[in-house]
């Protein structure tokens, strides 16, 4: 027999006139290798078909299942129930994103807005002939771009961000990281000055209070602290020159 | 009733759908992409290993070209594929990867000089030429003549998907997420869009379009154990099946991967065994040498899968709450090797199974109890170590799908399909590693372009009355699910379906068990009409969604099981114990499944022959298993003679490989994609 655990989940349906936010407890017997993906699946199938949550890859790759787990933003699929010594695990939806229902939040809309704002594509005017060999890229540059391109848009950095709570339109670490990814990519011809137009304000790099909750909670261990500092440094130089 | 109009409707926001939507924008069409989830979360992101494209840049890729990629793909398919489609694909793949590079995919690049590698268990040094520094690198994958798999570390699918999604944003593609297609609107054999349900509000809206393209991915979730994401339920193509006009091809062609982690189903890469990792049974015995003395753990994917299950069936699997499994032991390689060379595997095992895969310390000797002493072939037992990783074969890839012609057009006019959802048919009965994300993006280019051309010329000659009827019917179906007096529980039905698929329509198939599967699935299908949904809300109701999806998934399961029952041969991943030979004389064809009458409870099957006289490569021995394990097609000798005659003639005329290919099997492809691929060697020679 595994230990008895309690999953305590926030329930609230903003589309219902009668629903009020409340916690509901679900008792489960813990089994070996039990992740919150497995636990929540069992709850839906056996205890409460109405509990809403999001999973897609269930392998820590897609970023769908971020939620507040014992007060900290994490990917539920990658979280083992055995990693908590207490018998009660409390689940809440991430703050800073519109609530859909229960543990499900609308990250898609937020990230679509962020991508539009930083114009998240490689800007260049060349006509490229794809029958010919590709442009050379320094292997180290490709590796550095890849390191930042690993962001899975899960929203943990946004949920962990103090600035975002106070500043509605703050772009967050995910947005600054995305800008930096294109800034160092030689396929993108935009200058530091161009990026200043996109992120050189209080809703961008200059709003960041450097609390670095983003860095601490990123499930992909993207080096956000250094990346943000580097970007801000570049933007300060542009700002001073103006 | 709300109706939205557009020129082109794309259902599915993975690699294939997004790339096709860009093709639509390039010719100025008003295109809408519908996605179940925010587009960057699709299953395309999960592809780790890489994308096949014959660039021939790196040392181990030198001399690679379209011909070799074609040969590998056709052999891999066990001659079940459409060879003209394979030609279209291998010709376009190098262009696809170069386009993606240009869009910013940070492909891993060649570094000049020496680098260490392990080939056949031997440590070797590979030296890259200075003039190749900075071009795209390729890695080795099973079943290929050259190192052809281009990659970005172990996150290839992720970087590809993000680049294509970024470019879709650049082209102002309209994307709507958390939207699910629940029916296709069609009339007079022509498709006019879809009925779509908003997964947040529950609103049902008609999307009317000149053309519709499905890029809805595979159907692995009809199995209990699968490496697929939870959204890969096959509901997209099931909805196409429900038109009664569109047909599904080769649904019985399902690929299984031998080493998926228990219970999560996440893949443990083939590299574990490539580096020297071994498989152990519950007594710690290394059993593979007894079954496959030559290749042992490194026999081909389908062979290893079969042996593991055979061994478990003998009662030698380790027990767990998630069923019996065997162990993958990579601790044998030493901690330094695991932590350096198998870093991700190490992390995945740690996170999802709570196992430190490098830990070779003793856990228990209990596992040795009851070991038979009269089976020396299976090797000596070993006490259980802490680092053994639980694995077993699981469903991995869907070769079958919505049957289309080479332009991606289905039997229903105006309905196109691309990517894993389609039976285009690039993969036949077995897909080569690295050809899946590659197909997704290449099909998005080629089929996307044909689709865009269709939408440009098509007319919207449908009355709003018919559109409203379809919306009304979907609305009624939802109400019926919510308010019937049935007693069936959706989760019990879905779970039983998945168990049947695993137990009876898995790696090994046999007439009597397949027959039992079909009967039981048909019974479940009938029961599914009486599913009772407890939660009565029309919006954001996961139970309701599972109810209508399960009804559709059962149709997919029936197409697979019935297809497998009737196909009395073994080809690629379809293994019939009672019909072990590949039978070209009777089965060189494609299974087509349709559902013309909504009241029928089994699919209608028919067969579409593959024309051997048009093949560039006639069906032959695939290279493993017993030689001569196939029954030749009666026209094989005639085609072989023709191929020989054509080859000699072209060679006598001094023709090159392009002339020969064109003479053997001419194929249609947009000129921009058919243009010859220039490689570094060609350039050097030209200088």
Contacts between the chains, C-beta under 8 A, distances in Angstrom:
chain1	res1	chain2	res2	distance
A	13	B	537	7.9
A	13	B	540	6.9
A	15	B	200	7.9
A	15	B	201	7.1
A	15	B	539	5.4
A	15	B	540	6.7
A	16	B	537	7.7
A	31	B	321	4.7
A	32	B	320	7.0
A	32	B	321	6.6
A	32	B	354	7.1
A	33	B	262	8.0
A	33	B	263	6.1
A	33	B	264	7.6
A	33	B	322	7.9
A	33	B	352	6.7
A	33	B	353	5.0
A	33	B	354	5.4
A	35	B	264	7.1
A	35	B	352	6.6
A	37	B	264	7.7
A	38	B	263	7.0
A	44	B	491	8.0
A	44	B	542	6.4
A	44	B	543	7.8
A	45	B	491	4.2
A	45	B	495	7.7
A	46	B	491	7.7
A	49	B	491	7.8
A	49	B	533	8.0
A	49	B	534	6.1
A	49	B	535	5.7
A	49	B	542	6.5
A	49	B	543	3.6
A	49	B	546	7.8
A	50	B	535	4.8
A	50	B	537	7.7
A	50	B	541	7.3
A	50	B	542	7.3
A	50	B	543	6.8
A	51	B	542	7.6
A	52	B	540	6.0
A	52	B	542	6.1
A	54	B	37	7.5
A	55	B	230	5.5
A	56	B	37	5.4
A	56	B	41	4.9
A	56	B	42	7.6
A	56	B	43	7.3
A	56	B	229	5.0
A	56	B	230	6.1
A	56	B	231	5.6
A	57	B	41	7.5
A	57	B	43	6.9
A	57	B	45	6.8
A	57	B	46	5.3
A	57	B	229	4.7
A	57	B	230	7.9
A	58	B	229	7.1
A	58	B	230	6.2
A	58	B	264	6.5
A	58	B	265	7.9
A	58	B	266	7.9
A	59	B	46	6.6
A	59	B	264	6.8
A	59	B	266	4.6
A	59	B	348	7.7
A	59	B	352	7.5
A	60	B	351	6.8
A	61	B	45	5.5
A	61	B	46	5.3
A	61	B	155	7.9
A	61	B	158	6.7
A	62	B	37	7.8
A	62	B	40	7.8
A	62	B	41	4.3
A	62	B	42	7.7
A	62	B	45	5.3
A	62	B	46	7.2
A	62	B	229	7.0
A	63	B	40	7.6
A	63	B	41	6.2
A	64	B	37	6.3
A	64	B	38	7.8
A	64	B	41	5.1
A	78	B	351	5.2
A	78	B	352	7.5
A	80	B	351	7.2
A	80	B	354	5.9
A	82	B	354	6.3
A	100	B	200	5.7
A	100	B	540	6.6
A	101	B	540	4.8
A	104	B	540	7.9
A	106	B	178	8.0
A	106	B	200	7.7
A	107	B	38	6.2
A	108	B	37	7.4
A	108	B	38	3.2
A	108	B	39	7.8
A	108	B	177	4.5
A	108	B	178	6.9
A	111	B	38	6.5
A	111	B	40	7.4
A	112	B	38	7.6
A	112	B	175	7.3
A	115	B	165	8.0
A	115	B	166	7.2
A	115	B	169	5.6
A	116	B	169	6.6
A	119	B	170	7.9
A	120	B	166	5.1
A	120	B	169	6.3
A	121	B	103	7.2
A	121	B	104	7.3
A	121	B	166	4.1
A	121	B	167	5.7
A	121	B	169	6.1
A	121	B	170	4.0
A	122	B	102	7.3
A	122	B	103	5.8
A	122	B	104	3.9
A	122	B	166	7.5
A	128	B	98	7.6
A	128	B	99	7.7
A	128	B	102	4.8
A	130	B	95	4.2
A	130	B	96	8.0
A	130	B	98	4.4
A	130	B	99	4.9
A	130	B	102	7.3
A	131	B	95	6.3
A	131	B	98	8.0
A	131	B	675	4.8
A	131	B	676	6.6
A	131	B	677	5.8
A	131	B	678	5.6
A	132	B	98	7.6
A	132	B	678	5.0
A	133	B	55	7.9
A	133	B	57	7.8
A	133	B	98	7.5
A	133	B	135	6.6
A	133	B	678	6.4
A	133	B	679	7.0
A	133	B	680	5.7
A	133	B	683	6.8
A	134	B	97	7.6
A	134	B	98	4.7
A	134	B	101	4.4
A	134	B	102	7.2
A	134	B	135	6.7
A	134	B	136	6.1
A	135	B	101	7.2
A	135	B	102	7.5
A	136	B	109	7.8
A	136	B	133	7.2
A	136	B	134	3.3
A	136	B	135	6.1
A	137	B	101	7.7
A	137	B	106	7.8
A	137	B	107	7.8
A	137	B	109	5.4
A	137	B	134	5.5
A	138	B	109	7.2
A	138	B	134	5.9
A	139	B	108	7.4
A	139	B	109	4.1
A	139	B	110	6.9
A	139	B	111	4.6
A	139	B	133	7.6
A	139	B	134	6.7
A	142	B	106	4.6
A	142	B	107	6.4
A	142	B	108	6.4
A	142	B	109	4.8
A	142	B	152	7.9
A	143	B	106	7.5
A	143	B	108	7.6
A	145	B	104	7.5
A	145	B	106	4.0
A	146	B	106	4.1
A	146	B	108	7.7
A	146	B	152	5.5
A	146	B	153	6.2
A	146	B	155	7.6
A	146	B	159	6.8
A	149	B	106	5.6
A	149	B	152	7.8
A	149	B	158	7.9
A	149	B	159	5.5
A	149	B	162	6.5
A	150	B	155	6.1
A	150	B	158	7.1
A	152	B	40	7.7
A	152	B	45	7.6
A	152	B	158	7.1
A	153	B	38	7.3
A	153	B	40	5.7
A	153	B	41	7.9
A	182	B	104	7.3
A	185	B	104	5.5
A	185	B	106	7.3
A	187	B	101	7.7
A	187	B	102	6.4
A	187	B	103	7.5
A	187	B	104	4.8
A	188	B	104	6.8
